[in-house]
Amino acid sequence: MPELETIFALVLILLGFGFVIFVHELGHFAVAKAVGIKVTQFAIGFGQALFAYRKGMGFRRGTTEAEYARRITEYLQSKGISPKAKPDQEPEFGQDQIAEASEALGLSETEYRWNWMPLGGYVKMLGQEDMDPTATSPDPRAFNNKPVWARACVISAGVVMNIIFGLVFFTICFLKGVDFPPAIVGAVVPDSPAATASAIDAPEDEQLVGLQPGDKILKLNRREVDDFVGVSVGVALASRDAPVDLKIERDGQPLTFRMVPRPGDQGLLNIGIFPPTSTQLISKRALDRAGSRLDGRLADSGVEPGMKLVRAGTREVERMDQVDRVFARSDGQPVELVFDAPRRDEVVMSVRPVPETRAAGDEVEEARSWLRHWMGLIPVVEVRQVLAGSGAEEAGVRSGDVIASIDGAPFPDQAALVEKVSARAGRTVQIEVIRGEERLVLQSRVGRDGRIGIIQGLATGSNRFATVLDRSPMASLRWEPGSRLVEVDGRPVTTLAEIQEAFVQALAEDGSRSVPVTVELNLGADETTIQTRVEFDEESRSKVLAKGWTAPDWLAMAGFETLRVPLRRDNPISAAILGIEKTHDFMIQVYITIARLFQGTVKPSHMRGPLGIADEGTRIARQGWPYLLFFLGLISVNLAVINFLPIPIVDGGLMVFLLVEKIKGSPVHPRVLNAANIIGLALIVTLFLVVTFHDAVRLFGGR
């Protein structure tokens, strides 16, 4: 059952997170013992103890402190030893007396405890209190009486242990193998930095403009990359307005493209590329979890969820960009697709390519835009998928619905739809959809994240359009949102593919530059049919005729999984070397992330707190133990870096105070320590609340 699987994965993450904290505190504990510091408590979590263990007493529900104190007192009093009285203080025994009694009774001086709030841990040492700098002790075994070098070793030991165990986790993972998206370009966003960049090592070649699907990424800013995640993270952490160099390999030729990342939908810097898509269809279980279903054209041909597309035409394929190349070379002839799956018969289906107009050379963005939008026409929005449990699902929205209006605005394009829905965050929005011959008016709840729970796409199987782009051949048309292009050069057209093909045929005849069209204008209750002509100059005409062929849009959106390949090493030494590289990379990324947080290119909403870590970790843990270990390695390295930041109350802040003490020859004044600790605690609590709020919005905002 999915629910039990999720609960089990969550338990594994919590146990693993507790182990990472245990390792950190174990470092402090072991070194403190080694340098002769008395440790009174070793705790996982904060707050009151759920249970505790002390040698000589065994396990106890709650703490052993009261019983320990009682036994010590009774023993010492039986020996005629009375506690020392101090002015204005409770009588107490000396540390040497307590140590003598503990040894005589066979009791450990250290209590090991598990506290009720497992979000951290601590080692309590005699003469050291994070929130009370005045809590010193005259005992020679007290923390405050040890030399600076010994205290520095104790403080840094937790970080060192986390780095060591992070390395161990990564080494084990890479011996087994962990799947990552390979460093290959799967898709390029039109007009993005990646689409418009030129090859700096071949600037005279006008054909080498933009990255292409299938490009293998070798280096990012002269640093080798192993997987697509490294590329995405490296770009996201780049400096604002600073160019990045991407070295790629295309058809055996190395090329370097320079581009300036820009903020994407989530505010993080990106260059507009996506990881490669495999030819493996997602499973029925994954479809059910997402509240979706397999595309009807595939299902009608006998294709089932979980099948794999193994051959396109005569070529064996593993990535969808390879499938696209087969369609591009098809000359418009149908392409035979072969799907296969273990213990099932293969399924063969024939798919006809659709025309594609391509920009060539280094045209300006306006020219690129209208070519990519079918000579300036922007299709209306179609619902590709409705997410389970979303407001759209509750309202009755279905896959295949065409958005006829949103909040009163007729036939919005994709950007307008997002803007209208976002403006109604936390409220409801009215949606009118076209479903077959019906028009339905629905009321959908909008989540606090400004979403209704749909994945949108372009209605490529329709002849209805949302708008027309300026400076495009179609700009001369009188256009209203939702109008339809019904005839091109006397030829009835009902889909984008038919519209493209009709224009190509019309312009190919006798050097024609003028094409008659028939448009049904959407004027509310009435639809007026007009006949007009679309005029092309020689440049725009030649661009339309430079057509190619591509796979139909529905095939690319059919639900293929992201391609993942194992990152693995064959022996422990190679795995350890890769583990060292990854540990170093992740440590640097944390520091850069913090720097970009202050620069504004990374926002608090991009970070994850306990809720986000638990949610992401649960998803990863379901993939198997290598992924769980990899995730725990990430957590361990992150914990090491964050703990060693120069923030009061964490290990890095304590190291700063020790450095100051070494320089000035005396400890920092308690009032200064108190003030710094309060500021540090306030900073940590504020950050905790902010990231937890964003975690909650991500997890529950749409519900």
N, C-alpha and C positions, 0 to 999 in steps of 0.2 A: 504494500500500500504506500502511495507517495507520501502521505502524512507521517507514517512511521519512519520512512526513510529519511525524511526531513528532520524529524525529532532526533533520530540516531546521529545524523550528521551534526546537528547542533550540539548534542552532548559531546561528540568527539572534539568539536572546535573549542568548547568551554574547557574540557579536560586538557587539550593541547595548549590553550592560552594560559591555563593555570600552571602547566609544566614550564612554559617559557618564563613565567614570573618566578617559579620555584628555582629555575636555573640561575636567574639573575640574583636572587637573594642568597642562593647557595654560594655564589662567588663572594659576596660580602661576608657571609658567615664563616666560610673556610679560611679566608685570609685573616679575619679578625681573630679566630682561634689561633692561627699560625703565629701572629705577632703578639699573642698573650693578652688580648682584650676579653673581658668578661661579657658574654652574651647572655642576656636574660630571657629574650624571646626571639623565636624564629617563626614568622607568621606569613601565611598566604591569605590575602584579603585584608579588609579593614573592619573596624567595629568590634562588637562583642564576639567572643569565641563560640562557635557551634560545638566543637570538640577540641580536645587538647591531649598531648602526650608528654609525659616527663618520665625519664628513667628513674626507676625505683617506685613509681606510682602507677605506671601504665596509662591507659586511655581513660579520659574522664569526659563526661558531657559538660560543656562549658569550660571554664578555665580551671587550672590546678593551683593558681596563685594563692588563694585563701588557705587551702589545705597545706600547701608547702610552707607558708608563713607560720601556720599553727604548729606544724611538726618541728620547725626550727626553733620556735619560741619555747615549746615544751622541753625540747632537748637541752637547750641552753639553761633554762631555769632549773632543770633537774641537776645541772652541774653547778648551780649556785651563781650563775652569771646573770646579771641584771642588765637591761638595756640602758644605754647612756641617755641622760636627759639633756636636751638643749633648750635654750631660752626660746619661748614662743613656738616650740615644735613638739610633736609627739615623740616620746622616747623611742629610740631605735638601737639595734645592734650594729656593731661595726662589720664591715665587709669581710674582714679576716675571721671574725667569729662565725658569720654566716657560712663562709667557705669551709671552715673546720667542721661545723655541724652537718653540712650537706655531705661531706666526705664520710663522716662517721655514720650517717643514716643511709648511705648508698643512694642519695638523691642527686639528680643532675641539677646544675644551676640554670639550665636552659629549658624553657617550655616551648614545645613545638605545637602550633595551633593553626586551625583553619577557621577563619572568621566569616561572618555571614555575608559580607559584601566582597565577592571575589573579583575585584577590579584592580588589584595591585598586590602589594605585600611589603614587608619590612623586616629588618633585623634590628632589634632593640639592644643597644649596647650600653653598658654602664658608663655614665658621664657623657652621653650624647642623646639629645632630643631635638628633632628637626624644628619643632615649634616652640622650644624653650631653650634658648642658648645659655641661660643661667643654670641649667641643670647639669652642673659639673660635679665631680666627685674627687675627694682627696686620695682615693684608693689608687695605688700604682698600676692596677690593671684597668683603670678607667680609660675610655677613649681619649678624653681631653688631656691625659697625662702621657700619652704616647708621642714620640717624635713626629714631625710633619711627614716624613717619608713613609712611616708606617700607616698613618691615617690616610695618606694619598693612595697607598696600595689597597687599603680596605675599600675606599670609595670607588676606585676604578675597577675593582674586581668584578662587580656585577656586569658592567659594560663589556669587559673582556670575555666573560663567560657567555654572554649573549652572542657576541661575534663568533666565538668558537663554535657554539651549537648551531648558529645559523649556517656556518660553513659545513658542519657535519650533516645537517638536514639537506643542504643543496647537493653535497657529494653523494649521499644515498639516492636522492631523486634522480641525478643524472646517470647513475649506474643503471637504474631501472628504466629511465626515460620518461620525460614529461612532454606532452604534446603542446606545441605553440603554433600559431599561424606563421608560416614561413615569411621571410623578408621578400615577398613578391607583391607587386602592385596588382590588385584584383580589379579595381575600378577607379576612375578619375572623375572628380566632380567638375562639370563644365564651368569654365571661367574662374576656376580656382588657381592658386599659385602654381600647383603642379601641372595644370592644363596649359598654362601660358608661358611657362619657363622655357628658356632656350639653353641649348647645350653650350656651356662656356668653352669646351674644348673643340667645338666645331661651329663657331658662330656664323660662318658663311653658308652653312647648309640650312636652307629655309624649311626643309622637310623635318628637321630635328627640333620640333617645337612641342614641348609638353611631354610628360611621362605617359606611358601607354600600359594598358593591362598586359601582364606577362613580364614586364621589366623586373629583373632580379636586382634587389638593392644590396649593394656590397658594403658601402660605408656611409655614415652620416657624419659630416664634418671631420673627415679623415679617420674616424673611429669605426672599426668593423662592427657589424651588427649580425646577430644570429637569428633574430626573429622579428616579426612585424611589431610586436609590443615594444621592443626597444626603439624602433623607429618612431612610433607614436609618442612614447614618453619623452624621447630626446627632443622632438619637435615641440611638444607642449611645454617643455622647460627651457626653450630658447629665450634669449633676451628679446624684449619688445623691439620691433622694427629692425632687427638684425637678420641678415640673410643666413640661410643654411645651405650647405652643399650636399647634394645627394649623388653618390657615385653608383651608377647602375650598369647592368650588363644587358644588352639587347641584341639578340641574334649573334652572340659571340663578341660583340663590339662593346668595349667599356666607354661610358659617357658620363659626364658630370653636369648636373643641372643645378643652377643656383636660383633660389626663390626666397621670398620673405613670407614667413607664416603669418596668418591673420586669425583673429578669434572666430571660432565656430559657433554652433547653436548653443553649446553649453558654456561658452566664454573662454574655453581653452584654445591655445594656439594650435593650428593645424595647417596642412598644406593641401588638403582636399583629396586624399587617397584613402582607399579602403583595402582591407586584407583580401586575399584571394578566396573565392568561393569554390567549394568542392562540387563534385557531381553526385554527392550522396544526399538523397532526399531525407528530410527529418522524419523521425519515427512517428507512428500513430500516437504514442504516449506523449511526445512533445507537442504534437498538434492539439491533442485533447487538453493538455495543460495550458496552452495558449488560447484555447477556445476557438480554434480555427479548423480548417479542413483542406484536403488536397484540391488543387485546381481541377475544375470539372473537366477540362480538355484532357488532362493526364488520366484522370479516373475513368473517363469514357473509353480510353484506349486500353484499359487494363492495368495501368501503372498503379502501384500501391505505395503507401508511405513506407519509408525505409529502403526502397529499391535504390540502385545506383546506376547512373547513366555511364555506361562503359565504352560506348562507341558512338561517334558522330560521323556519318558518312563512312569512309574507310579508315578513319583515324581513331585510335584508342585515346581516350581523354580521361584526365584526372581533375582538371580545373575548368571552370566555366569560361575563362578567357580563351582556352583552347577550343571550346565549342563555338565561341563567337568567331574565331578565325575560320573555322570550317564554313560557317554561314557566309562570312565575308567573301569567300572564294567560290561560292556556289553558283554565281552568275544567275541568280534568281531561281534556280532549280530546287525542288524539294530536297530536304536533307533527311536521311534515314537515321533515327535515333534508336539505340538499343539499350534497354534497361534490364538489369539483372539483379538477382538477389539469391543468397543461399537457400537451397531447398524449394525454390520456386522457378517456374519456367520464365525464360526471358520474354520481354515484351518489346515489340518493334512498332514504332509509329513514324509516320512521315509528317514533317513540319515544313511549311513553305516559308522562305525568308521574306522579310519586308524591306522595302527600299530605304536607303539611308543617304541623306545628303551630307557631304563632309566639307569642312573648310580646309583649304590647303595653304601652306605658307604661313606668313605671319600677319594675317588680317587682324584688324582691331577687334576689341571685344564685342562691339555692336554687331559686326558681321557674323562673328561666331555665334552670338546669341540667337539671331533670327534663323540661322541655319539649323541650330539645335532645337528650335521650337517650330519646326515645320513651316519655314518661310515666314515666321512671325506670328503664327497662330499658337496660342497657349491653350491646351485642352482643359476641359472642366475636370473637377476632382472626382475620383472614384474611390470608394472605400475598399481597400485591399484586405484588411483584417480587422476584426473587432476583438479587443482583449477581454478575456474572461473576468467577470466581476466589475467591469467598468460601467460608467454612466451610460455610454453608448449602448452597451449590451442591454442594460435595464430599460433603455428607451425603445429598444426594438430595432436598432440599426443593424443592417446585415452586410456581409461581404458582397460586393458588386453594386451596392447602392451608389447612385450618382448624387452629389450634393447640389441640390437646386437652389438652396438659399441657406444662409446662416445668420441668425439674428436679424432677418429682414433684408440682408444684402444678397442680391441674386447672383448665382453662379460664381462664387469666389474662386480665385486661383489658390494655389497651395499656400502662398505667403499670407494672403488675406484671410484664409480659413484659420490659420494658426493665430493671427492677430485678433480676430473676432472672438475665438474661443478663450484665449488667454485673458482678454478683457473681462470675461465673466467668471474668473476663478472663484471657486467657493459658492457659486450660485447655479442657476440653470440657464440653458441656452436653447432657443428654438431652432430646430433643424428641419428643413424640407428636403426630402429625398425623392428621386425617381427610381422606381423599382419596376422594371418591365414597362407596362402601360400605365402603372399607377403613380400617383403623387401622394406622398404621405407626409403629414406634419407631425413631428415628434418633439418631445421635451426631454433634453438630456441633462443630467447632473454633471457639473464641471468640477473636477477635483481642485484642491487647493494649489496643486502644481500647474493649474491652467490647462489641463488636458481632459478629454472625454474618453480616451481609450480606443482610438482607432489608428491604424496605419494607413496613410493615404497614398494614392498614386494618381497617375494621369489616365484618363479614360481613353486609351488608345483605340479601343474598339468602337468609338463613337465619332460622329461628324459634328459634334457640338463643342463650342469653344468658350472659354471664359473671357479672353481679351485678345488683343492683337498688339504686337510690339511696335513702337515707333521706329522709323528708319528701316522698316522692312518692306518687302514687296506688297504685303497685305495691308499696310498702313492706310492705303487709299480707300479701303472698304469702309462703308458705313457700318459700324459694329456696335452691338449691344451684348452684354454678358448673356451667354446661353444661346446665342444665335447659331444657326447651323449652315454649313456649307454643303449644299445638296447636289450641285452639278459642277463639273469642271470640263470645259470645252465640249458640252453636250453629253458628257458621260456621267451617269449617276454615281455618286460616291457616298459610302456610309461609314468608312473607317479611315484612319490616318494613312494606312498603307495604300488604300485606293486613291486617296487624295494626292499623295506623293507621286504615285505611278502615273496618275492622270496628268499632273503638271509636267512631269518629265516627258511624256509622250507628246504633249501639246507643244512644248518648247523645242523639241527635237525636230519638228517638221518645218522645213524651209526657212530656218533661221528666225522663226517667230519669236517676238518679244511681248506679245499681248495675248492674254488667255481669257476667254469669256467664262464667267462663273455665275452661278445662281445661288443666292443667299436667302435663307429664311430668317428674317430678323425677329428676335424675341422682344416683343413690345408688350409684355404683360398678358392681358387677356387675348390680344390679337397677335397673329404672326403674319407679317407682310413679306411677300416674296419679291425680291428685286433681282434684276439681271444687270450685271456690270462687267467690267474688264479689269484684270490685274496686269499692270504694266511692269516690265522688267527692263533694266538697262543691260548692257552687254556683260558687265561684271557680275551682276546678280544672276543673270541667265546662265553664265558659264558655271557658276557655283552650284546651281540646282542640277545642271546636267552632269556634274562630277559626282554622280551618285554611286553609292555602293549598296551592299546588302548586309543585313544584320538579322540576328535572331529576334523573333517576336517578343514584345515586352512581357507577355504573360509567362514565357518560359523562364526568363531571368528572375521573375518574382514568384516562382512556383514553390519555393521553400527548400532550397539547397543549403546544406550546412556550411559554415565557414571551414575552409581547409585548415587542418592541423597536422603537423608532422612531428615525430618525436625528436626532442633534443636529448641526445644520449652520448655517453662515452663508454668505451669498451673495457677500461680498467680503472682501478681506484685512483691511480696517480692522475690520469687525464681527467677523471671526474672531479678530483679535488682541485685541480688547476682551474677547471671551469667554475667550480664552486667559489674559489677565491675571486675570480673575475666578476662573477655575479654579486658576491658579497660587497666587493668594492663599488660596483656600479650602483647597487641599491643604496649604499651609504651616501654616495655622492648625490644621488637623486633626491634623497631626503633633504640634504642641505640646500640643494638648488631649489627644491619646492618651497622651502621656508623663505629663501631669498625672493623668489617670484611672488610669494604671498604678499610681501611688503611692496613689491613693484607693481602689483595689481594684475599680472597676467595669470596668476592662480588665485582663486577666490576661496573663502572658507567653505562655500557650498560644494567645492570639489573634494573636500577632505572627508574622511570617514571617522566616526567615533565608534563607541562600543556596539551600537545597534547596527551600523553599517558594516563593521568588521564581522559581526556575527552573521549577518545576512549574506555577505559575500563569501565568508568562509564556509557557511553551510552549503552554498551552491557548489563551491570548489570541492569540498569534502565528499560530495556525492559522486565525484568522478573517480575516486579511488585513493588508496593510501599515498601514492607518490605525490598527488596533488595536495593532499592534506599536509604532508611534510614540507612541500615547497611553500605553501601558504604560511606555515609556522616558521619557516626560515625567514620569510619576509617580515613577519611580525617580530621575530627575535632581533633582526638587524635594525628594524625601525625603532624598537624599544631601546636598543643600545645607543643609537644616534640621538634620539629625543632626550634620553636620560643624561646625556653628556653635553647638552646645550647649556650655556652659561646663564641659566635661569635659577634664581634662589629657590631653595627647597628641593631641587633635584640634584643628582650627583654632580653635574657640571657646575652648578652654582656653588656647591660645597668645595669643589676643587679650586674655584676662583678665590674663595675666602682663605683656603689654605695657602695659596700662592701669595696673597696679600700678607698673611701672617708670617710667611717665610721672609718676605722682603722687609717688612717693618720690624720684625723681631718680637712681635707680641700679637695675641689674638685680636680679631676685629671686635670692637665694642659691642656688648650685647644689645644695646638699643639699635645700633645699625643693623645687626643681624635680624632682630625682630622686625624692623621696618621692611627689610629686603624680603624676608620670608612671607610677610603679609602681602606684599606686592606680587611676589611669585605665585603664591596660592591664588590670589585674585585673578591673575592672568590665566592660570591653568583651569580654574573653575569656569571662567568666562568662555575660554576656548571649548571646554567640555560641553557647556550648555549650547553654544552655537552649533557645533558639529552634530550634537545629538538632535537639535531641532531640525537641521537639514536632513539628517538620517530619517527622522520621523516623517517629514514631508515626502521624501522619496518613497518610503515604505508604505505609508498610510494615506498620503495626500489624495490619491484617486479613489478612496473607498468611502 
